[in-house]
Every structure is written in structure tokens, then in C-alpha cells.
Amino acid sequence: QVQLVESGGGLVQPGGSLRLSCAASGRIVRVGDMSWYRQAPGQHRELIANINPTVRATSDNSVRGRFSISRDNAKNEVNLDMKSLQPEDTAMYYCGAVVSLSSTTSMYWGQGTQVTVSS
């Protein structure tokens, strides 16, 4: 099985910064695209940033210039550096990864980490 474990969420004041991390573990053959999603109360889960194995990154307009996604292929880890956080960034943040095992390739999700931006 594959586990994605997120860390780094919490409470931060407007204008502050946080770093989220997510590590994949298990009998992994290859990790493909890794992504960060977020879901605010009453809203759909939305993709905010993606990074492929060659470290090509894309991000949603809502976070571009404030959030930066990175990955460490040796550790099967993806990070999200967030700055200039605003109350509208408050949400549960999830990492997702396309993971290949010996005979299957599937999308896996972390359990989520809460980010709250409030004074």
C-alpha cells in the first residue's frame, strides 16, 4: 500500500507564511505528478499546484506568485511554500500523487492538513 502523510498546517495571521510537506511511502516503483489541492467549507476540492517528475511546475491563478511547489524525488516528497496568506486561503489542504507500484498506477491522497488564516 501507499501512504501520503502531510504536515505543516496551522493557524497563521494574514500576510504570514507556512510550508506544507507531503511524503509518500510504501512499495513504490515510481512517483509521477504530485499536486496540492485545497477544499474550503462548502466548496469543491480545487487543484492549486502541480509538479511533474522533471520538476516542471504549474499553479492556479489564485495562488501564482504567492505559493511555490517543489519536490524531492529521492524522498518522494512534495512541498508547498505559501506566503502572503490571506483569509480566503483558509481550507483543508491535500496532497495527491500518481504512484506506480509493481503492476498498477493509481492516484493516492493524503489525509489533509488544515490551514487557517485569521487575525
Chimera marker file (.cmm) of the C-alpha trace (Angstrom):
<marker_set name="trace">
<marker id="1" x="0.000" y="0.000" z="0.000" r="1" g="1" b="0" radius="0.5"/>
<marker id="2" x="0.914" y="3.627" z="-0.364" r="1" g="1" b="0" radius="0.5"/>
<marker id="3" x="0.666" y="6.301" z="2.291" r="1" g="1" b="0" radius="0.5"/>
<marker id="4" x="0.850" y="10.052" z="1.769" r="1" g="1" b="0" radius="0.5"/>
<marker id="5" x="1.435" y="11.931" z="5.005" r="1" g="1" b="0" radius="0.5"/>
<marker id="6" x="1.076" y="15.715" z="5.115" r="1" g="1" b="0" radius="0.5"/>
<marker id="7" x="2.451" y="18.093" z="7.699" r="1" g="1" b="0" radius="0.5"/>
<marker id="8" x="2.890" y="21.805" z="8.281" r="1" g="1" b="0" radius="0.5"/>
<marker id="9" x="-0.611" y="23.223" z="8.516" r="1" g="1" b="0" radius="0.5"/>
<marker id="10" x="-1.805" y="25.503" z="11.277" r="1" g="1" b="0" radius="0.5"/>
<marker id="11" x="-3.044" y="28.934" z="12.231" r="1" g="1" b="0" radius="0.5"/>
<marker id="12" x="-1.314" y="31.965" z="10.729" r="1" g="1" b="0" radius="0.5"/>
<marker id="13" x="-2.067" y="35.680" z="10.628" r="1" g="1" b="0" radius="0.5"/>
<marker id="14" x="-2.866" y="37.433" z="7.335" r="1" g="1" b="0" radius="0.5"/>
<marker id="15" x="0.332" y="38.156" z="5.465" r="1" g="1" b="0" radius="0.5"/>
<marker id="16" x="2.114" y="35.240" z="7.092" r="1" g="1" b="0" radius="0.5"/>
<marker id="17" x="3.788" y="32.172" z="5.639" r="1" g="1" b="0" radius="0.5"/>
<marker id="18" x="3.569" y="28.410" z="6.005" r="1" g="1" b="0" radius="0.5"/>
<marker id="19" x="5.263" y="25.412" z="4.469" r="1" g="1" b="0" radius="0.5"/>
<marker id="20" x="3.339" y="22.227" z="3.803" r="1" g="1" b="0" radius="0.5"/>
<marker id="21" x="5.105" y="18.935" z="3.201" r="1" g="1" b="0" radius="0.5"/>
<marker id="22" x="3.883" y="15.577" z="1.976" r="1" g="1" b="0" radius="0.5"/>
<marker id="23" x="5.867" y="12.350" z="1.845" r="1" g="1" b="0" radius="0.5"/>
<marker id="24" x="4.870" y="9.199" z="0.008" r="1" g="1" b="0" radius="0.5"/>
<marker id="25" x="5.888" y="5.810" z="1.331" r="1" g="1" b="0" radius="0.5"/>
<marker id="26" x="5.254" y="2.184" z="0.501" r="1" g="1" b="0" radius="0.5"/>
<marker id="27" x="6.336" y="-0.303" z="-2.168" r="1" g="1" b="0" radius="0.5"/>
<marker id="28" x="6.711" y="2.482" z="-4.697" r="1" g="1" b="0" radius="0.5"/>
<marker id="29" x="8.240" y="1.924" z="-8.100" r="1" g="1" b="0" radius="0.5"/>
<marker id="30" x="7.739" y="5.440" z="-9.420" r="1" g="1" b="0" radius="0.5"/>
<marker id="31" x="6.036" y="8.666" z="-8.399" r="1" g="1" b="0" radius="0.5"/>
<marker id="32" x="4.595" y="10.699" z="-11.258" r="1" g="1" b="0" radius="0.5"/>
<marker id="33" x="2.868" y="14.046" z="-10.935" r="1" g="1" b="0" radius="0.5"/>
<marker id="34" x="2.484" y="15.388" z="-7.395" r="1" g="1" b="0" radius="0.5"/>
<marker id="35" x="-0.113" y="18.016" z="-6.591" r="1" g="1" b="0" radius="0.5"/>
<marker id="36" x="-1.645" y="20.168" z="-3.913" r="1" g="1" b="0" radius="0.5"/>
<marker id="37" x="-5.392" y="20.674" z="-3.670" r="1" g="1" b="0" radius="0.5"/>
<marker id="38" x="-7.496" y="22.601" z="-1.210" r="1" g="1" b="0" radius="0.5"/>
<marker id="39" x="-11.092" y="22.479" z="-0.114" r="1" g="1" b="0" radius="0.5"/>
<marker id="40" x="-12.809" y="25.264" z="1.764" r="1" g="1" b="0" radius="0.5"/>
<marker id="41" x="-16.032" y="24.613" z="3.702" r="1" g="1" b="0" radius="0.5"/>
<marker id="42" x="-18.941" y="24.222" z="1.306" r="1" g="1" b="0" radius="0.5"/>
<marker id="43" x="-16.644" y="24.300" z="-1.726" r="1" g="1" b="0" radius="0.5"/>
<marker id="44" x="-15.342" y="21.719" z="-4.165" r="1" g="1" b="0" radius="0.5"/>
<marker id="45" x="-11.769" y="20.475" z="-3.895" r="1" g="1" b="0" radius="0.5"/>
<marker id="46" x="-9.640" y="22.546" z="-6.265" r="1" g="1" b="0" radius="0.5"/>
<marker id="47" x="-6.216" y="21.945" z="-7.770" r="1" g="1" b="0" radius="0.5"/>
<marker id="48" x="-3.838" y="24.741" z="-6.855" r="1" g="1" b="0" radius="0.5"/>
<marker id="49" x="-0.407" y="23.472" z="-7.892" r="1" g="1" b="0" radius="0.5"/>
<marker id="50" x="1.153" y="20.536" z="-9.729" r="1" g="1" b="0" radius="0.5"/>
<marker id="51" x="4.718" y="19.406" z="-10.354" r="1" g="1" b="0" radius="0.5"/>
<marker id="52" x="5.856" y="16.607" z="-12.637" r="1" g="1" b="0" radius="0.5"/>
<marker id="53" x="8.875" y="14.326" z="-12.192" r="1" g="1" b="0" radius="0.5"/>
<marker id="54" x="11.047" y="16.635" z="-14.296" r="1" g="1" b="0" radius="0.5"/>
<marker id="55" x="10.201" y="19.417" z="-11.820" r="1" g="1" b="0" radius="0.5"/>
<marker id="56" x="8.005" y="21.347" z="-14.205" r="1" g="1" b="0" radius="0.5"/>
<marker id="57" x="5.502" y="23.185" z="-12.053" r="1" g="1" b="0" radius="0.5"/>
<marker id="58" x="2.142" y="24.810" z="-12.745" r="1" g="1" b="0" radius="0.5"/>
<marker id="59" x="-0.159" y="26.685" z="-10.403" r="1" g="1" b="0" radius="0.5"/>
<marker id="60" x="-3.607" y="28.195" z="-10.319" r="1" g="1" b="0" radius="0.5"/>
<marker id="61" x="-4.016" y="31.922" z="-10.883" r="1" g="1" b="0" radius="0.5"/>
<marker id="62" x="-5.365" y="32.318" z="-7.354" r="1" g="1" b="0" radius="0.5"/>
<marker id="63" x="-2.001" y="31.378" z="-5.812" r="1" g="1" b="0" radius="0.5"/>
<marker id="64" x="0.542" y="32.199" z="-8.524" r="1" g="1" b="0" radius="0.5"/>
<marker id="65" x="3.279" y="34.436" z="-7.205" r="1" g="1" b="0" radius="0.5"/>
<marker id="66" x="2.430" y="33.576" z="-3.582" r="1" g="1" b="0" radius="0.5"/>
<marker id="67" x="2.640" y="29.785" z="-3.447" r="1" g="1" b="0" radius="0.5"/>
<marker id="68" x="5.554" y="27.712" z="-4.719" r="1" g="1" b="0" radius="0.5"/>
<marker id="69" x="5.516" y="23.947" z="-5.225" r="1" g="1" b="0" radius="0.5"/>
<marker id="70" x="8.696" y="21.855" z="-5.128" r="1" g="1" b="0" radius="0.5"/>
<marker id="71" x="9.620" y="18.195" z="-4.880" r="1" g="1" b="0" radius="0.5"/>
<marker id="72" x="12.443" y="15.940" z="-3.775" r="1" g="1" b="0" radius="0.5"/>
<marker id="73" x="12.383" y="12.876" z="-5.992" r="1" g="1" b="0" radius="0.5"/>
<marker id="74" x="14.847" y="10.992" z="-3.799" r="1" g="1" b="0" radius="0.5"/>
<marker id="75" x="12.481" y="11.308" z="-0.828" r="1" g="1" b="0" radius="0.5"/>
<marker id="76" x="9.196" y="11.064" z="-2.773" r="1" g="1" b="0" radius="0.5"/>
<marker id="77" x="8.271" y="14.352" z="-1.145" r="1" g="1" b="0" radius="0.5"/>
<marker id="78" x="6.376" y="17.401" z="-2.329" r="1" g="1" b="0" radius="0.5"/>
<marker id="79" x="6.316" y="20.763" z="-0.596" r="1" g="1" b="0" radius="0.5"/>
<marker id="80" x="4.161" y="23.866" z="-0.841" r="1" g="1" b="0" radius="0.5"/>
<marker id="81" x="5.672" y="27.152" z="0.317" r="1" g="1" b="0" radius="0.5"/>
<marker id="82" x="2.927" y="29.677" z="0.945" r="1" g="1" b="0" radius="0.5"/>
<marker id="83" x="3.477" y="33.369" z="1.572" r="1" g="1" b="0" radius="0.5"/>
<marker id="84" x="1.271" y="36.466" z="1.809" r="1" g="1" b="0" radius="0.5"/>
<marker id="85" x="-1.510" y="34.242" z="3.114" r="1" g="1" b="0" radius="0.5"/>
<marker id="86" x="-4.991" y="35.720" z="3.202" r="1" g="1" b="0" radius="0.5"/>
<marker id="87" x="-8.204" y="34.654" z="4.970" r="1" g="1" b="0" radius="0.5"/>
<marker id="88" x="-9.533" y="33.299" z="1.673" r="1" g="1" b="0" radius="0.5"/>
<marker id="89" x="-6.680" y="30.767" z="1.681" r="1" g="1" b="0" radius="0.5"/>
<marker id="90" x="-8.266" y="29.094" z="4.703" r="1" g="1" b="0" radius="0.5"/>
<marker id="91" x="-9.025" y="25.500" z="3.725" r="1" g="1" b="0" radius="0.5"/>
<marker id="92" x="-8.088" y="21.881" z="4.178" r="1" g="1" b="0" radius="0.5"/>
<marker id="93" x="-5.058" y="21.221" z="2.017" r="1" g="1" b="0" radius="0.5"/>
<marker id="94" x="-4.499" y="17.801" z="0.445" r="1" g="1" b="0" radius="0.5"/>
<marker id="95" x="-1.572" y="16.382" z="-1.448" r="1" g="1" b="0" radius="0.5"/>
<marker id="96" x="-2.121" y="13.928" z="-4.246" r="1" g="1" b="0" radius="0.5"/>
<marker id="97" x="0.320" y="11.810" z="-6.194" r="1" g="1" b="0" radius="0.5"/>
<marker id="98" x="0.234" y="9.420" z="-9.124" r="1" g="1" b="0" radius="0.5"/>
<marker id="99" x="2.099" y="6.380" z="-7.842" r="1" g="1" b="0" radius="0.5"/>
<marker id="100" x="3.182" y="3.270" z="-9.683" r="1" g="1" b="0" radius="0.5"/>
<marker id="101" x="3.520" y="0.004" z="-7.804" r="1" g="1" b="0" radius="0.5"/>
<marker id="102" x="4.745" y="-3.222" z="-9.414" r="1" g="1" b="0" radius="0.5"/>
<marker id="103" x="1.614" y="-3.736" z="-11.510" r="1" g="1" b="0" radius="0.5"/>
<marker id="104" x="-0.669" y="-0.745" z="-11.016" r="1" g="1" b="0" radius="0.5"/>
<marker id="105" x="-0.656" y="3.034" z="-11.276" r="1" g="1" b="0" radius="0.5"/>
<marker id="106" x="-3.153" y="4.999" z="-9.221" r="1" g="1" b="0" radius="0.5"/>
<marker id="107" x="-3.834" y="8.380" z="-7.677" r="1" g="1" b="0" radius="0.5"/>
<marker id="108" x="-3.297" y="8.491" z="-3.930" r="1" g="1" b="0" radius="0.5"/>
<marker id="109" x="-4.317" y="11.159" z="-1.427" r="1" g="1" b="0" radius="0.5"/>
<marker id="110" x="-3.083" y="12.378" z="1.898" r="1" g="1" b="0" radius="0.5"/>
<marker id="111" x="-5.384" y="12.820" z="4.873" r="1" g="1" b="0" radius="0.5"/>
<marker id="112" x="-5.329" y="16.615" z="4.642" r="1" g="1" b="0" radius="0.5"/>
<marker id="113" x="-3.870" y="19.360" z="6.793" r="1" g="1" b="0" radius="0.5"/>
<marker id="114" x="-5.828" y="22.400" z="7.943" r="1" g="1" b="0" radius="0.5"/>
<marker id="115" x="-4.609" y="25.898" z="7.116" r="1" g="1" b="0" radius="0.5"/>
<marker id="116" x="-6.404" y="28.743" z="8.889" r="1" g="1" b="0" radius="0.5"/>
<marker id="117" x="-5.567" y="32.370" z="8.123" r="1" g="1" b="0" radius="0.5"/>
<marker id="118" x="-7.005" y="34.681" z="10.747" r="1" g="1" b="0" radius="0.5"/>
<marker id="119" x="-6.038" y="37.563" z="12.974" r="1" g="1" b="0" radius="0.5"/>
<link id1="1" id2="2" r="1" g="1" b="0" radius="0.2"/>
<link id1="2" id2="3" r="1" g="1" b="0" radius="0.2"/>
<link id1="3" id2="4" r="1" g="1" b="0" radius="0.2"/>
<link id1="4" id2="5" r="1" g="1" b="0" radius="0.2"/>
<link id1="5" id2="6" r="1" g="1" b="0" radius="0.2"/>
<link id1="6" id2="7" r="1" g="1" b="0" radius="0.2"/>
<link id1="7" id2="8" r="1" g="1" b="0" radius="0.2"/>
<link id1="8" id2="9" r="1" g="1" b="0" radius="0.2"/>
<link id1="9" id2="10" r="1" g="1" b="0" radius="0.2"/>
<link id1="10" id2="11" r="1" g="1" b="0" radius="0.2"/>
<link id1="11" id2="12" r="1" g="1" b="0" radius="0.2"/>
<link id1="12" id2="13" r="1" g="1" b="0" radius="0.2"/>
<link id1="13" id2="14" r="1" g="1" b="0" radius="0.2"/>
<link id1="14" id2="15" r="1" g="1" b="0" radius="0.2"/>
<link id1="15" id2="16" r="1" g="1" b="0" radius="0.2"/>
<link id1="16" id2="17" r="1" g="1" b="0" radius="0.2"/>
<link id1="17" id2="18" r="1" g="1" b="0" radius="0.2"/>
<link id1="18" id2="19" r="1" g="1" b="0" radius="0.2"/>
<link id1="19" id2="20" r="1" g="1" b="0" radius="0.2"/>
<link id1="20" id2="21" r="1" g="1" b="0" radius="0.2"/>
<link id1="21" id2="22" r="1" g="1" b="0" radius="0.2"/>
<link id1="22" id2="23" r="1" g="1" b="0" radius="0.2"/>
<link id1="23" id2="24" r="1" g="1" b="0" radius="0.2"/>
<link id1="24" id2="25" r="1" g="1" b="0" radius="0.2"/>
<link id1="25" id2="26" r="1" g="1" b="0" radius="0.2"/>
<link id1="26" id2="27" r="1" g="1" b="0" radius="0.2"/>
<link id1="27" id2="28" r="1" g="1" b="0" radius="0.2"/>
<link id1="28" id2="29" r="1" g="1" b="0" radius="0.2"/>
<link id1="29" id2="30" r="1" g="1" b="0" radius="0.2"/>
<link id1="30" id2="31" r="1" g="1" b="0" radius="0.2"/>
<link id1="31" id2="32" r="1" g="1" b="0" radius="0.2"/>
<link id1="32" id2="33" r="1" g="1" b="0" radius="0.2"/>
<link id1="33" id2="34" r="1" g="1" b="0" radius="0.2"/>
<link id1="34" id2="35" r="1" g="1" b="0" radius="0.2"/>
<link id1="35" id2="36" r="1" g="1" b="0" radius="0.2"/>
<link id1="36" id2="37" r="1" g="1" b="0" radius="0.2"/>
<link id1="37" id2="38" r="1" g="1" b="0" radius="0.2"/>
<link id1="38" id2="39" r="1" g="1" b="0" radius="0.2"/>
<link id1="39" id2="40" r="1" g="1" b="0" radius="0.2"/>
<link id1="40" id2="41" r="1" g="1" b="0" radius="0.2"/>
<link id1="41" id2="42" r="1" g="1" b="0" radius="0.2"/>
<link id1="42" id2="43" r="1" g="1" b="0" radius="0.2"/>
<link id1="43" id2="44" r="1" g="1" b="0" radius="0.2"/>
<link id1="44" id2="45" r="1" g="1" b="0" radius="0.2"/>
<link id1="45" id2="46" r="1" g="1" b="0" radius="0.2"/>
<link id1="46" id2="47" r="1" g="1" b="0" radius="0.2"/>
<link id1="47" id2="48" r="1" g="1" b="0" radius="0.2"/>
<link id1="48" id2="49" r="1" g="1" b="0" radius="0.2"/>
<link id1="49" id2="50" r="1" g="1" b="0" radius="0.2"/>
<link id1="50" id2="51" r="1" g="1" b="0" radius="0.2"/>
<link id1="51" id2="52" r="1" g="1" b="0" radius="0.2"/>
<link id1="52" id2="53" r="1" g="1" b="0" radius="0.2"/>
<link id1="53" id2="54" r="1" g="1" b="0" radius="0.2"/>
<link id1="54" id2="55" r="1" g="1" b="0" radius="0.2"/>
<link id1="55" id2="56" r="1" g="1" b="0" radius="0.2"/>
<link id1="56" id2="57" r="1" g="1" b="0" radius="0.2"/>
<link id1="57" id2="58" r="1" g="1" b="0" radius="0.2"/>
<link id1="58" id2="59" r="1" g="1" b="0" radius="0.2"/>
<link id1="59" id2="60" r="1" g="1" b="0" radius="0.2"/>
<link id1="60" id2="61" r="1" g="1" b="0" radius="0.2"/>
<link id1="61" id2="62" r="1" g="1" b="0" radius="0.2"/>
<link id1="62" id2="63" r="1" g="1" b="0" radius="0.2"/>
<link id1="63" id2="64" r="1" g="1" b="0" radius="0.2"/>
<link id1="64" id2="65" r="1" g="1" b="0" radius="0.2"/>
<link id1="65" id2="66" r="1" g="1" b="0" radius="0.2"/>
<link id1="66" id2="67" r="1" g="1" b="0" radius="0.2"/>
<link id1="67" id2="68" r="1" g="1" b="0" radius="0.2"/>
<link id1="68" id2="69" r="1" g="1" b="0" radius="0.2"/>
<link id1="69" id2="70" r="1" g="1" b="0" radius="0.2"/>
<link id1="70" id2="71" r="1" g="1" b="0" radius="0.2"/>
<link id1="71" id2="72" r="1" g="1" b="0" radius="0.2"/>
<link id1="72" id2="73" r="1" g="1" b="0" radius="0.2"/>
<link id1="73" id2="74" r="1" g="1" b="0" radius="0.2"/>
<link id1="74" id2="75" r="1" g="1" b="0" radius="0.2"/>
<link id1="75" id2="76" r="1" g="1" b="0" radius="0.2"/>
<link id1="76" id2="77" r="1" g="1" b="0" radius="0.2"/>
<link id1="77" id2="78" r="1" g="1" b="0" radius="0.2"/>
<link id1="78" id2="79" r="1" g="1" b="0" radius="0.2"/>
<link id1="79" id2="80" r="1" g="1" b="0" radius="0.2"/>
<link id1="80" id2="81" r="1" g="1" b="0" radius="0.2"/>
<link id1="81" id2="82" r="1" g="1" b="0" radius="0.2"/>
<link id1="82" id2="83" r="1" g="1" b="0" radius="0.2"/>
<link id1="83" id2="84" r="1" g="1" b="0" radius="0.2"/>
<link id1="84" id2="85" r="1" g="1" b="0" radius="0.2"/>
<link id1="85" id2="86" r="1" g="1" b="0" radius="0.2"/>
<link id1="86" id2="87" r="1" g="1" b="0" radius="0.2"/>
<link id1="87" id2="88" r="1" g="1" b="0" radius="0.2"/>
<link id1="88" id2="89" r="1" g="1" b="0" radius="0.2"/>
<link id1="89" id2="90" r="1" g="1" b="0" radius="0.2"/>
<link id1="90" id2="91" r="1" g="1" b="0" radius="0.2"/>
<link id1="91" id2="92" r="1" g="1" b="0" radius="0.2"/>
<link id1="92" id2="93" r="1" g="1" b="0" radius="0.2"/>
<link id1="93" id2="94" r="1" g="1" b="0" radius="0.2"/>
<link id1="94" id2="95" r="1" g="1" b="0" radius="0.2"/>
<link id1="95" id2="96" r="1" g="1" b="0" radius="0.2"/>
<link id1="96" id2="97" r="1" g="1" b="0" radius="0.2"/>
<link id1="97" id2="98" r="1" g="1" b="0" radius="0.2"/>
<link id1="98" id2="99" r="1" g="1" b="0" radius="0.2"/>
<link id1="99" id2="100" r="1" g="1" b="0" radius="0.2"/>
<link id1="100" id2="101" r="1" g="1" b="0" radius="0.2"/>
<link id1="101" id2="102" r="1" g="1" b="0" radius="0.2"/>
<link id1="102" id2="103" r="1" g="1" b="0" radius="0.2"/>
<link id1="103" id2="104" r="1" g="1" b="0" radius="0.2"/>
<link id1="104" id2="105" r="1" g="1" b="0" radius="0.2"/>
<link id1="105" id2="106" r="1" g="1" b="0" radius="0.2"/>
<link id1="106" id2="107" r="1" g="1" b="0" radius="0.2"/>
<link id1="107" id2="108" r="1" g="1" b="0" radius="0.2"/>
<link id1="108" id2="109" r="1" g="1" b="0" radius="0.2"/>
<link id1="109" id2="110" r="1" g="1" b="0" radius="0.2"/>
<link id1="110" id2="111" r="1" g="1" b="0" radius="0.2"/>
<link id1="111" id2="112" r="1" g="1" b="0" radius="0.2"/>
<link id1="112" id2="113" r="1" g="1" b="0" radius="0.2"/>
<link id1="113" id2="114" r="1" g="1" b="0" radius="0.2"/>
<link id1="114" id2="115" r="1" g="1" b="0" radius="0.2"/>
<link id1="115" id2="116" r="1" g="1" b="0" radius="0.2"/>
<link id1="116" id2="117" r="1" g="1" b="0" radius="0.2"/>
<link id1="117" id2="118" r="1" g="1" b="0" radius="0.2"/>
<link id1="118" id2="119" r="1" g="1" b="0" radius="0.2"/>
</marker_set>
